[in-house]
Amino acid sequence: MIDELGAYDNLFHIIKTSSDNKTRINSLNYIAIIMAKSTIHSNRKFCLNL
């Protein structure tokens, strides 16, 4: 979880500071991928706990 938060911080920093739109869009895509993976992981953990 801590690694994910660090990745979010880095990507948000890139989005705020970058003047290149392609770089900003790529950073948003990475954030979406991380969010999707962590959601899938937490859902899987929840199912295993049942």
Backbone bond lengths (Angstrom), bond angles and torsions (degrees), N, CA, C in turn:
res aa  C-N    CA-C-N  psi(-1)  N-CA   C-N-CA  omega(-1)  CA-C   N-CA-C  phi
1 M - - - 1.463 - - 1.532 110.69 -
2 I 1.334 116.23 -40.96 1.467 120.00 -179.49 1.531 109.92 -62.80
3 D 1.334 116.83 -39.89 1.466 120.34 179.13 1.527 110.78 -61.41
4 E 1.332 116.20 -39.91 1.465 119.93 179.27 1.523 110.76 -63.92
5 L 1.335 116.43 -41.38 1.468 119.48 179.96 1.524 110.62 -64.32
6 G 1.326 117.06 -39.81 1.464 120.93 176.80 1.517 111.15 -62.22
7 A 1.332 115.93 -40.35 1.462 120.03 178.87 1.527 110.62 -64.90
8 Y 1.342 116.64 -41.79 1.464 120.03 176.61 1.524 110.80 -58.48
9 D 1.332 116.19 -46.83 1.468 120.39 -179.37 1.517 111.18 -57.64
10 N 1.327 116.59 -47.23 1.464 120.80 -179.40 1.521 111.71 -62.81
11 L 1.325 116.53 -43.49 1.466 120.03 -177.86 1.526 111.44 -68.90
12 F 1.333 117.12 -40.15 1.470 119.38 177.58 1.528 110.52 -64.49
13 H 1.328 116.16 -36.25 1.468 120.09 177.60 1.536 110.17 -62.96
14 I 1.330 116.18 -43.08 1.471 120.72 178.35 1.530 109.70 -61.37
15 I 1.344 116.33 -44.12 1.467 119.83 -178.30 1.531 110.29 -62.22
16 K 1.338 116.70 -41.36 1.471 120.56 -177.77 1.525 112.36 -70.14
17 T 1.331 116.81 -36.93 1.461 119.50 -170.06 1.528 113.70 -98.38
18 S 1.329 117.94 -19.45 1.462 120.30 -174.94 1.524 110.95 -78.38
19 S 1.334 115.20 140.04 1.461 119.26 175.81 1.530 110.45 -98.39
20 D 1.324 116.36 -7.66 1.461 121.53 -178.57 1.528 109.67 -89.95
21 N 1.321 116.67 118.29 1.463 120.50 -177.02 1.521 112.60 -63.39
22 K 1.325 117.37 -35.96 1.469 119.66 -179.16 1.532 110.19 -63.45
23 T 1.316 116.89 -41.01 1.468 121.25 178.23 1.523 110.32 -63.82
24 R 1.321 116.46 -40.86 1.467 120.40 179.75 1.526 111.25 -65.23
25 I 1.323 116.73 -41.66 1.470 120.57 179.06 1.525 110.22 -65.59
26 N 1.344 117.08 -41.78 1.463 120.17 177.75 1.520 110.93 -60.57
27 S 1.327 116.76 -40.46 1.460 120.58 179.34 1.528 110.75 -63.85
28 L 1.323 116.97 -41.55 1.470 120.44 176.99 1.525 110.95 -62.90
29 N 1.343 116.04 -38.81 1.466 119.61 177.57 1.522 111.19 -62.42
30 Y 1.338 116.65 -42.09 1.464 119.91 178.50 1.521 110.83 -62.65
31 I 1.338 116.84 -40.93 1.465 120.17 178.30 1.532 109.63 -60.92
32 A 1.322 116.93 -43.02 1.471 120.62 179.35 1.523 110.95 -62.33
33 I 1.334 116.91 -40.29 1.474 121.14 179.60 1.527 110.01 -64.88
34 I 1.336 116.69 -45.72 1.467 119.94 -179.95 1.525 110.27 -61.57
35 M 1.336 116.76 -42.83 1.465 120.43 -179.73 1.525 110.55 -63.54
36 A 1.316 116.73 -42.55 1.471 120.22 -179.50 1.526 110.34 -64.37
37 K 1.331 116.77 -44.30 1.468 119.62 -179.27 1.521 111.20 -64.41
38 S 1.327 117.67 -42.53 1.462 119.19 -178.34 1.529 110.53 -68.54
39 T 1.334 117.49 -33.19 1.464 120.78 177.44 1.521 110.31 -66.75
40 I 1.321 116.60 -44.56 1.467 120.86 178.41 1.523 109.49 -61.42
41 H 1.330 115.84 -43.18 1.465 120.18 -178.60 1.523 111.08 -63.32
42 S 1.328 117.47 -44.54 1.467 119.66 -178.33 1.533 110.49 -69.26
43 N 1.331 117.71 -34.18 1.469 120.10 176.70 1.521 110.68 -65.34
44 R 1.321 115.83 -40.47 1.460 120.43 -179.76 1.533 109.26 -64.48
45 K 1.350 115.92 -43.07 1.462 120.16 179.02 1.533 109.99 -62.08
46 F 1.313 116.24 -41.14 1.458 120.76 179.66 1.528 110.45 -62.12
47 C 1.321 116.75 -42.56 1.468 120.51 -179.98 1.528 110.63 -64.82
48 L 1.331 116.76 -39.49 1.461 120.17 179.82 1.525 110.79 -65.61
49 N 1.326 117.08 -33.48 1.464 120.49 -179.70 1.526 112.08 -69.54
50 L 1.318 117.23 -24.49 1.467 119.90 177.87 1.513 109.32 -70.08
